[in-house]
Amino acid sequence: MEGSKVPNIKAAKTHTGTVGELARGWQSWSEDHVDYQRRNPFSSNRPVTLCARRGDASYGRPPEGSKTEQRGKDAHTHIGKEVEELCLVIRNVGMTGQDGHVKITFKQLFDRYVTISNKVVGVLLRARKHGLVDFEGEMLWQGKDDDVIITLLE
Protein backbone atom coordinates (compact mmCIF):
# COMPACT_ATOMS: atom_id res chain seq x y z
CA MET A 1 0.00 0.00 0.00
CA GLU A 2 2.39 2.60 -1.15
CA GLY A 3 -0.35 4.93 -2.31
CA SER A 4 -2.22 5.11 1.02
CA LYS A 5 -1.32 7.83 3.47
CA VAL A 6 0.06 6.55 6.75
CA PRO A 7 0.29 9.24 9.43
CA ASN A 8 3.81 10.02 10.52
CA ILE A 9 3.80 9.70 14.32
CA LYS A 10 7.00 11.76 14.77
CA ALA A 11 5.64 14.63 12.68
CA ALA A 12 2.35 14.58 14.60
CA LYS A 13 4.15 14.78 17.97
CA THR A 14 6.40 17.58 16.76
CA HIS A 15 3.45 19.46 15.33
CA THR A 16 1.41 18.96 18.52
CA GLY A 17 4.35 20.07 20.63
CA THR A 18 4.72 23.22 18.57
CA VAL A 19 1.01 23.95 18.72
CA GLY A 20 1.06 23.29 22.47
CA GLU A 21 3.97 25.67 22.92
CA LEU A 22 2.18 28.31 20.87
CA ALA A 23 -0.97 27.86 22.94
CA ARG A 24 0.98 28.19 26.23
CA GLY A 25 2.79 31.28 24.91
CA TRP A 26 -0.50 32.83 23.80
CA GLN A 27 -2.12 32.04 27.15
CA SER A 28 0.80 33.58 29.04
CA TRP A 29 0.62 36.73 26.89
CA SER A 30 -3.15 36.88 27.36
CA GLU A 31 -2.87 36.64 31.17
CA ASP A 32 -0.18 39.34 31.23
CA HIS A 33 -2.31 41.57 29.00
CA VAL A 34 -5.42 41.11 31.18
CA ASP A 35 -3.36 42.01 34.25
CA TYR A 36 -1.96 45.09 32.49
CA GLN A 37 -5.43 46.19 31.38
CA ARG A 38 -6.69 45.85 34.97
CA ARG A 39 -4.10 48.44 36.03
CA ASN A 40 -4.65 50.67 32.97
CA PRO A 41 -7.08 53.46 33.89
CA PHE A 42 -7.89 54.09 30.21
CA SER A 43 -8.74 50.53 29.21
CA SER A 44 -12.47 50.35 30.05
CA ASN A 45 -15.19 51.54 32.39
CA ARG A 46 -14.09 49.15 35.11
CA PRO A 47 -12.40 50.80 38.07
CA VAL A 48 -8.67 50.39 38.45
CA THR A 49 -8.09 47.74 41.07
CA LEU A 50 -4.45 48.51 41.78
CA CYS A 51 -4.20 52.22 42.46
CA ALA A 52 -1.29 53.86 44.25
CA ARG A 53 -2.25 56.38 46.89
CA ARG A 54 -0.57 59.73 47.50
CA GLY A 55 2.44 59.22 49.69
CA ASP A 56 3.13 55.71 48.40
CA ALA A 57 6.60 55.15 46.97
CA SER A 58 5.06 54.06 43.64
CA TYR A 59 2.70 57.06 43.36
CA GLY A 60 3.29 58.98 40.12
CA ARG A 61 5.88 56.45 38.94
CA PRO A 62 5.68 53.95 36.09
CA PRO A 63 5.56 50.24 36.95
CA GLU A 64 8.95 48.92 37.98
CA GLY A 65 10.81 47.25 35.12
CA SER A 66 8.52 48.71 32.45
CA LYS A 67 9.64 50.29 29.20
CA THR A 68 8.26 53.60 30.44
CA GLU A 69 10.53 53.45 33.48
CA GLN A 70 13.52 52.68 31.25
CA ARG A 71 12.70 55.57 28.89
CA GLY A 72 12.53 57.91 31.89
CA LYS A 73 15.93 56.75 33.13
CA ASP A 74 17.42 57.16 29.66
CA ALA A 75 15.99 60.68 29.34
CA HIS A 76 17.35 61.62 32.77
CA THR A 77 20.82 60.42 31.77
CA HIS A 78 20.65 62.28 28.44
CA ILE A 79 19.60 65.56 30.06
CA GLY A 80 22.32 65.16 32.69
CA LYS A 81 24.90 64.93 29.90
CA GLU A 82 23.47 68.06 28.25
CA VAL A 83 23.73 69.97 31.55
CA GLU A 84 27.36 68.86 31.92
CA GLU A 85 28.07 69.98 28.35
CA LEU A 86 26.42 73.37 29.01
CA CYS A 87 28.59 73.88 32.11
CA LEU A 88 31.67 72.99 30.06
CA VAL A 89 30.75 75.56 27.39
CA ILE A 90 30.22 78.22 30.08
CA ARG A 91 33.59 77.34 31.63
CA ASN A 92 35.39 77.50 28.26
CA VAL A 93 33.72 80.64 26.83
CA GLY A 94 32.96 82.63 29.98
CA MET A 95 35.22 84.93 31.98
CA THR A 96 36.21 84.42 35.60
CA GLY A 97 34.84 87.21 37.77
CA GLN A 98 36.32 88.79 40.89
CA ASP A 99 34.40 86.33 43.06
CA GLY A 100 36.08 83.39 41.30
CA HIS A 101 32.94 82.25 39.47
CA VAL A 102 32.83 81.97 35.69
CA LYS A 103 30.27 84.35 34.14
CA ILE A 104 28.83 84.71 30.68
CA THR A 105 26.01 86.75 29.16
CA PHE A 106 22.96 84.96 27.83
CA LYS A 107 23.67 86.25 24.30
CA GLN A 108 27.22 84.88 24.32
CA LEU A 109 26.02 81.53 25.63
CA PHE A 110 23.08 81.38 23.23
CA ASP A 111 25.26 82.20 20.20
CA ARG A 112 27.79 79.54 21.17
CA TYR A 113 25.54 76.79 22.51
CA VAL A 114 22.75 76.95 19.92
CA THR A 115 25.05 75.20 17.43
CA ILE A 116 25.24 72.29 19.90
CA SER A 117 21.61 72.20 21.01
CA ASN A 118 18.49 74.24 20.42
CA LYS A 119 17.33 73.65 24.01
CA VAL A 120 19.57 76.25 25.66
CA VAL A 121 16.94 77.74 27.97
CA GLY A 122 15.55 74.37 29.05
CA VAL A 123 19.00 73.05 29.88
CA LEU A 124 19.81 76.30 31.74
CA LEU A 125 16.67 75.92 33.84
CA ARG A 126 17.60 72.33 34.66
CA ALA A 127 21.15 73.38 35.59
CA ARG A 128 19.76 76.10 37.88
CA LYS A 129 17.39 73.60 39.49
CA HIS A 130 20.42 71.47 40.38
CA GLY A 131 22.37 74.46 41.71
CA LEU A 132 24.99 74.53 38.97
CA VAL A 133 24.22 77.99 37.51
CA ASP A 134 22.43 81.13 38.61
CA PHE A 135 20.80 84.03 36.75
CA GLU A 136 18.12 86.64 37.40
CA GLY A 137 14.54 86.04 36.34
CA GLU A 138 12.51 82.92 35.86
CA MET A 139 12.90 82.63 32.09
CA LEU A 140 15.40 83.93 29.56
CA TRP A 141 14.24 85.27 26.20
CA GLN A 142 16.49 85.77 23.18
CA GLY A 143 16.86 89.49 22.43
CA LYS A 144 15.14 90.71 25.61
CA ASP A 145 17.56 89.06 28.06
CA ASP A 146 20.79 89.16 26.02
CA ASP A 147 22.62 91.09 28.77
CA VAL A 148 21.58 88.82 31.66
CA ILE A 149 24.66 87.40 33.40
CA ILE A 150 24.74 83.64 33.92
CA THR A 151 27.08 82.54 36.70
CA LEU A 152 28.57 79.06 36.92
CA LEU A 153 28.40 78.07 40.60
CA GLU A 154 30.19 74.75 40.40
N, C-alpha and C positions, 0 to 999 in steps of 0.2 A: 504494500500500500504506500507507494511512494507519493502518490498524488494527494492523499488525505493529509489534513493539517493536524499535526500532533502538537499540543501546547508545550512550549519550552518552559519547564518548571523553574530553571534558573532565571530566565528573563522575567517571569511572573513575579518571583520573589524580589528581584532587583527593582522592578517597576513598582511593586507594592511598597517596598521600603522607601523609595523616592517619594511616592505619593503620601505615605505616612509622615515622612519628614516635612514635606510641604504643608501638610495639614497641621502638624504640631507648630511649625513656624508661623503659619497664618493665625492659629489660635493664640499663640503667645503675643503676636503683634496686636491682635484684636483686644486681648485683655489689657495690654499696656495702653492702647488707645482709649478704651472705655475709662480706665483710671485717669488718664490725662483729661478727658472730656469732663469727668466729674469735678476736677479742680479748675476747669476753664470757665470763668464767669460769663463768657460770651457764647458758649456752646448751645444752650437751650434755655427754656424757661425754668428748669429745675434749679433750686438753690444750690449754691456751692457748699459742699459738705465740709471741705477742708479749708477753712478761712483763717488766716493769721490775724491776730488781734494787735492793736497798737501796743507797742512796748515789747512785743515778741521779737526775738532775734531775727526771725525770718520775715518780719513785716516789711513790705516794700522791696523785697529782694526776690530775684528769680529763683526757681527751684535749684537746689544744689546739684551740680554736675550737668546742668542743662546747657544747651548751646547758647542760650541767652546770657547765662552767667559767664561763659567763656568769652563771648563777644564783648561784654562789659569789661572784663579783665584786660582783653587785648586793647580796647579803646583807652583804658586808663594808662596802660604802658605806653601807647603811642603818644598820648598827650603829654605824659611825663617827659618823653624824649624831646618833644617840641619845646617844652618849657626850658629844658636844659640847653637846647640849641639857642633859644632866645637870649638866655642869660650869657651864653658864650658870645653872641653877636654884640650885646651891650658891653661886655667886658673888652672886646676887641676894638669896637668903634668909639665907645664913649671915652670921656676924659675923667681922670681922678680928681675929685674936688678936695677942698681943704679939710673936710671931715674924713677923708680916706675912702669914701664911697665913690664908685664909678657912676657918672651921670651922663645922660644923653637926652636930647630933645625928642619929642614924639615924631617930628618931621624927619630928623636924621634916621631914627630907628625905622620908621615906616618906609622911607626910601630904600634903605638897605635890606630890610627883612622881607619886604613884599616880593622880592625876587625868589625868596626861599619858600614863603608860605603866604597865602592871602588871608590868613586868620590872625593877623597881628594883634588886634584888639582882644579877641577871645583868649589868646595865649597870654597876653599881658594880664588880663583879669584873673586867669587861673594862677599865674605866677604871684600876683598880689595876694590872692586867697591863701597861698602857701607861705607868705611872708618873705618872698624872694626879691620883690621889687615894691616900690612905693611911688605914687603920683597923686596929684590933687584931682578931685572930681571922681564921679562914679563911672563915667564913660569917656572915651576919647574919640573925637571926630576929626577926620582928615580935613585940613584947612582951618577949622575953628580952633583946634587945640595944638597946632603945630609947635607952639613955643612952650608947651607944658614939659617940665623936666621930669624924667623918669630916673629914679635912683635905684641902683642895684644894691640890695642890702646884704647879700650873701658875702 
